[in-house]
Amino acid sequence: MSEISNQMNVRLEKLERLRSQGVDPFPYKFQENQSIKQLKEQRDALIESQEEVKVCGRLLAFRRQGKTAFCNLKNERERIQLYVSKKAVGDEAYEVFKCLDLGDFIGVEGALFTTKTGELTINVKRFEVLCKAIRPLPVPKEKMVDGEKVVFDQFKNIEQRYRQRHVDLVLNDRVADIFKKRALIVQTIRNYLERNGFLEVETPTLQSIYGGANAHPFETHHNALDMKLYLRISNELYLKRCIVGGINRVYEIVKDFRNEGIDRTHNPEFTQVEYYQAYADYNDMMVHFETIYKEACLAVNGTTKITYQGVELDLTPPWERLTMKDAIKKYGGFEIDEKSDDEIAAILKSRGVELEGQYNRGLATAEIFELYCEDHLVQPVFITDHPMETTPLCKMHRSEQGLVERFEPYMNGWELGNAYSELNDPILQRKFFQDQVDRGRGGEEETHPMDEDFIQALEYGMPPTGGTGLGIDRMVMLLTDQASIRDVILFPLMRES
């Protein structure tokens, strides 16, 4: 039998002992009158008055000494020491207390005092068992760092932290801090958009035609309707329908799903915000994007200058604007327009890249950009004016033939989003969709399907519109200095163990 199984058997025996003593180990409620944080804020007054306080939480760090015990009580991210003595709680209650273990939840009542070492402590007069934990937590390690107690977990495999995030949160306060900051980032995005007149809406997760990006979808089947459905890869086409319908500023914070690989910056289920503004173009979207990043960074860091994995980044607007062709010239050292198709194909081949399907100069240019430029885009920059073949959903550039009015923001070598001056010509939209269908037949795997319903919506008329998709997971990674996307997703997708 494993050590864990032995410990669980001991805890189950204690569980039955509690019940035999008339104690319900899983009661319904406990009403605290103050939080641990409030106790710390009011410590001097409460110690002087000896007013009894009433708090609850999880037991951590036992130190038993015969008829007395010290232990730590944790609730949220706050901890306080408890002093429990047989004399104060009584013989019967102390027998109950002896059935408790690390990880159990209790509620306590008593007055505050400070120990000889100055630690704030509750002198427990009464307590209630609130939950008996039958599985033991990993024993945490503690050490003092710069005068403060730091708790380390004992997970030997980092994947275990992701698979058992509930344990990770118990043992590591910094993990809870990351997700509190994530919530603040999302709220800051929402506040900015609401303040600027955008309306939050909800669009379908299950779609009969996936669209809004070039990506592999997840497929499912609806039994009652006997139809194939897809988990959305983007909510773009539905939000544009809202613009058609007269909602001039619209946004949605969503989970999108793409049946693709998993790595340090990609997860098949990810979060993004998309926002669309009528009578605007991609220039307006750049201002929104950099301002959202600025406000979110200020909210969680108090500054627009941060350090990510040892690299200093300055998010202060305005960000640099650089066309894709100029980026290739700057970092690749050549003019892409001066290269023949054969020369471009040779460059790609020399770097081990082969395009899917038939050769396409626009897609080849985008590949050249990724190969030569992305790693250099450390400070915030908007890469603008992409080849028209990279998307079927964007307006043609107003002055540069063969390009579209699209930008991708970059930082730390990562693409952070995508934005267009949105295509609103239904005739051209149909042609571009058909081109995608033909390219898919020609061997390209990730192409946009024909969407007759969306084209019909455009035929009713959509005003000039700017639209943006902003990836929230990578944003949280950058603003909280986390190395992996799994560190900013509470429950990331994992391979079966």
Beta strands, then each sheet from edge to edge (+ up, - down):
strand 1: 53-65
strand 2: 68-75
strand 3: 78-85
strand 4: 105-114
strand 5: 120-131
strand 6: 141-145
strand 7: 148-152
strand 8: 199-200
strand 9: 206-207
strand 10: 219-222
strand 11: 227-231
strand 12: 249-257
strand 13: 269-278
strand 14: 305-308
strand 15: 311-314
strand 16: 320-323
strand 17: 381-387
strand 18: 403-411
strand 19: 414-415
strand 20: 417-421
strand 21: 465-471
sheet 1: 1+ 2- 3+ 5+ 4- 1+
sheet 2: 6+ 7-
sheet 3: 8+ 12+ 13- 21+ 20- 18+ 17- 16-
sheet 4: 8+ 12+ 13- 21+ 20- 18+ 19-
sheet 5: 9+ 11- 10+
sheet 6: 14+ 15-
end
